[in-house]
Amino acid sequence: MKLHPEDPRLTAFVLGELGPDEAAAVEQAIAADPALQAEVSGIRSVQEFLTERLAVTGDKLTPAQRENVRRNARSSSRPSGIISFASLQAWLIPAAAAAVLAITTYIFFTMSGEFGKTTAANKPAPVSDSPVPAPGPAPIITPPPAEAKTVVPSAVARQGAVTPADFPTLELPVSYGKSSLEVVSNSIRTDAKLPPHEAVRLEEILNNFPLRLNGVASIARSSANNWHPDNRDSGMSAHVATLSSELIACPWKPSASLLLISLRGNSQKQSDVKITFHANPQTVLRYRLLGFNPVAGVTTGPLPGNLPAGAVINLAVEIEPSASGGNLGSLEWSADGTAAPTVSLIHNKDTEPSDDARFAALVCTFSQWLAGEQTGIIDAEVVAALAREIASSNLPPDRADFLSLIDKSLHL
């Protein structure tokens, strides 16, 4: 058996998940390859460290405390860690960092599974008559907002780009879906194959990453302002939502501009938001909203406008100008029925794009490649080149993990 240091079977071997025959073959391959031996040693070190830190003590828990632990285990998100980019010869994410994420995720999922099961061997012991110290108050856990169903704008349902002559305005959806990234990740990392095209939803993948864009921003405020620093814990801020934008060169079509939009909700309450893109017919040849492609079972209808409290929602529009420079249009929007300041869309090609805008462009490019869109324009080399430009030693853990996902997909 020939193994690569990044082969997931090495982690499965350390965790004892392989069958006898496969485990023996992997063990033989490790014994013959010093690189594999070093990799396994690193995985085992991380496993021992995490096992020691997560070891259950012998102290007994009261039923109320045990229930608190169960709730926390169920609601735990995937642990994050810092991935080192010390070696970027081929921009590959170090295998040891990938192993840390894999083992940590495995251990937490295992813990969640054990806390969620009740068998004859682990049923809670009857409570004795001796006094038991009262448990502390259970932590308040706020469930994540339910994901909105994808609704396709009527203009988008007509396939591809549209012209300002046919559609001078386009209502933009406020969608909070995020699940496509998990589906894509499981297909690439667990099944070792690219996901089916219909499982790739660009808008949902982009929604997993908060963006701080460096272009024009606008703040929607409520008509009644009852907030004051003296009652900040109970009062409501006049700040309802913030819409930021940035125009950059489109990486897969240099003649076009990529409009990135990030909508951030108030941390205290949800709001109803409506956004409309107004294309300038004198400067825009055609445009298209990325993602939200028509799929079986999804019909056009009223666009979702509910912005959950604290939510961050991202959108991307490809704009092909008819002439260089100039005003490409505007974003007109409102929150809770109150109009917010209009955002003018002027692309200054001399302005350096922000790191967040460059990362968002990579997400859009990779998602279209996975979905089989822009065939002949976007290929593996384009995706790899953009990923190399993004790679750095100080990326946030979620973005470093996304680069690792891209790396693995390009080797399938």
Backbone hydrogen bonds, N-H to C=O, Kabsch-Sander energy under -0.5 kcal/mol:
donor,donor_aa,acceptor,acceptor_aa,energy
3,L,1,M,-0.5
7,D,4,H,-2.6
10,L,7,D,-1.8
11,T,7,D,-0.5
12,A,8,P,-2.0
13,F,9,R,-2.2
14,V,10,L,-2.1
15,L,11,T,-2.1
16,G,13,F,-1.0
17,E,12,A,-3.0
18,L,12,A,-0.6
23,A,19,G,-3.0
24,A,20,P,-2.2
25,A,21,D,-2.0
26,V,22,E,-2.5
27,E,23,A,-2.6
28,Q,24,A,-2.0
29,A,25,A,-2.0
30,I,26,V,-2.4
31,A,27,E,-2.1
32,A,28,Q,-1.0
33,D,30,I,-1.3
37,Q,33,D,-1.9
38,A,34,P,-2.3
39,E,35,A,-1.9
40,V,36,L,-2.7
41,S,37,Q,-2.2
42,G,38,A,-2.0
43,I,39,E,-2.2
44,R,40,V,-2.6
45,S,41,S,-2.0
46,V,42,G,-2.1
47,Q,43,I,-2.5
48,E,44,R,-2.7
49,F,45,S,-2.2
50,L,46,V,-2.7
51,T,47,Q,-2.8
52,E,48,E,-2.3
53,R,49,F,-2.2
54,L,50,L,-2.4
55,A,52,E,-0.7
66,R,62,T,-2.7
67,E,63,P,-2.1
68,N,64,A,-1.7
69,V,65,Q,-2.1
70,R,66,R,-2.2
71,R,67,E,-2.4
72,N,68,N,-2.4
73,A,69,V,-2.5
74,R,70,R,-2.3
75,S,71,R,-2.0
76,S,72,N,-0.7
83,I,81,G,-0.5
88,L,86,A,-0.6
98,A,94,P,-1.7
99,A,95,A,-2.3
100,V,96,A,-1.9
101,L,97,A,-1.9
102,A,98,A,-2.4
103,I,99,A,-3.0
104,T,100,V,-2.5
105,T,101,L,-2.5
106,Y,102,A,-2.3
107,I,103,I,-2.7
108,F,104,T,-2.3
109,F,105,T,-2.5
110,T,106,Y,-2.5
111,M,107,I,-2.5
112,S,108,F,-2.6
113,G,109,F,-2.4
114,E,110,T,-2.2
115,F,111,M,-2.6
116,G,112,S,-1.6
117,K,113,G,-0.5
117,K,114,E,-0.8
141,I,139,P,-0.6
142,T,140,I,-0.6
152,V,299,T,-0.7
157,A,153,P,-1.8
158,R,155,A,-1.2
159,Q,156,V,-1.7
162,V,287,Y,-3.2
167,F,163,T,-3.1
170,L,277,F,-1.9
172,L,275,I,-2.9
174,V,304,P,-2.4
175,S,173,P,-0.9
181,L,178,K,-1.1
182,E,179,S,-0.5
183,V,179,S,-1.7
184,V,180,S,-2.7
185,S,181,L,-2.6
186,N,182,E,-2.4
187,S,183,V,-2.0
188,I,184,V,-2.2
189,R,185,S,-3.0
190,T,186,N,-1.8
191,D,186,N,-1.9
193,K,187,S,-2.2
199,A,196,P,-1.7
200,V,197,H,-1.5
201,R,199,A,-0.7
202,L,200,V,-0.6
204,E,201,R,-0.6
205,I,201,R,-2.2
206,L,202,L,-2.6
207,N,203,E,-1.1
208,N,205,I,-1.4
209,F,206,L,-1.4
213,L,211,L,-0.6
215,G,245,S,-1.3
218,S,243,L,-2.8
220,A,241,A,-3.0
222,S,238,A,-2.3
225,N,223,S,-0.5
226,N,224,A,-0.7
226,N,236,M,-0.6
231,N,228,H,-1.9
232,R,229,P,-1.0
234,S,231,N,-1.3
235,G,231,N,-3.5
237,S,235,G,-0.5
240,V,220,A,-2.9
240,V,238,A,-0.8
241,A,220,A,-1.2
242,T,264,R,-2.5
243,L,218,S,-3.1
244,S,242,T,-0.5
244,S,262,S,-2.7
245,S,216,V,-1.5
246,E,260,L,-1.6
248,I,246,E,-0.5
248,I,258,L,-1.9
250,C,256,A,-2.2
253,K,250,C,-0.7
256,A,253,K,-2.6
257,S,319,I,-3.3
258,L,248,I,-3.3
259,L,257,S,-0.6
259,L,317,V,-3.3
260,L,246,E,-2.6
260,L,258,L,-0.6
261,I,315,L,-2.7
262,S,244,S,-2.5
263,L,313,I,-3.3
264,R,242,T,-2.8
264,R,262,S,-0.5
265,G,311,A,-2.9
266,N,240,V,-1.5
271,S,307,L,-2.0
273,V,271,S,-0.6
273,V,305,G,-3.3
274,K,334,S,-2.0
275,I,172,L,-0.6
276,T,332,E,-2.7
277,F,170,L,-3.0
278,H,276,T,-0.6
278,H,330,S,-3.0
279,A,168,P,-2.0
279,A,277,F,-0.7
280,N,328,L,-2.0
283,T,280,N,-1.4
284,V,280,N,-2.4
285,L,283,T,-0.5
285,L,320,E,-2.6
286,R,320,E,-1.5
287,Y,162,V,-2.5
288,R,318,E,-2.1
290,L,288,R,-0.5
290,L,316,A,-2.5
298,V,295,V,-2.0
299,T,297,G,-0.5
301,G,152,V,-0.6
307,L,271,S,-3.3
310,G,266,N,-2.0
311,A,308,P,-1.9
313,I,263,L,-2.8
315,L,261,I,-2.6
317,V,259,L,-2.6
318,E,288,R,-2.6
319,I,257,S,-3.2
319,I,317,V,-0.6
320,E,286,R,-2.8
320,E,318,E,-0.5
322,S,283,T,-2.8
323,A,283,T,-0.9
328,L,326,G,-0.6
328,L,345,L,-2.9
329,G,345,L,-0.6
330,S,278,H,-1.9
331,L,343,V,-2.4
332,E,276,T,-2.5
332,E,330,S,-0.5
334,S,274,K,-2.0
335,A,338,T,-2.3
336,D,272,D,-3.3
338,T,335,A,-1.9
339,A,337,G,-0.5
340,A,333,W,-2.6
343,V,331,L,-2.4
344,S,342,T,-0.6
345,L,329,G,-2.4
346,I,344,S,-0.8
347,H,326,G,-0.8
348,N,346,I,-0.8
349,K,347,H,-0.8
351,T,348,N,-1.8
358,R,354,S,-2.1
359,F,355,D,-2.2
360,A,356,D,-2.4
361,A,357,A,-2.1
362,L,358,R,-1.7
363,V,359,F,-2.3
364,C,360,A,-2.4
365,T,361,A,-2.3
366,F,362,L,-3.0
367,S,363,V,-2.4
368,Q,364,C,-2.0
369,W,365,T,-2.0
370,L,366,F,-2.5
371,A,367,S,-2.0
372,G,369,W,-1.1
373,E,368,Q,-2.7
377,I,374,Q,-2.3
378,I,374,Q,-2.8
379,D,377,I,-0.6
383,V,379,D,-2.0
384,A,380,A,-2.7
385,A,381,E,-2.3
386,L,382,V,-2.1
387,A,383,V,-2.2
388,R,384,A,-2.2
389,E,385,A,-1.4
390,I,386,L,-1.3
391,A,387,A,-2.0
395,L,392,S,-0.8
399,R,396,P,-0.5
400,A,396,P,-2.5
401,D,397,P,-2.4
402,F,398,D,-1.3
403,L,399,R,-2.0
404,S,400,A,-1.8
405,L,401,D,-1.9
406,I,402,F,-2.2
407,D,403,L,-2.5
408,K,404,S,-2.1
409,S,405,L,-2.2
410,L,406,I,-2.1
411,H,407,D,-0.5
411,H,408,K,-1.0
412,L,409,S,-1.2
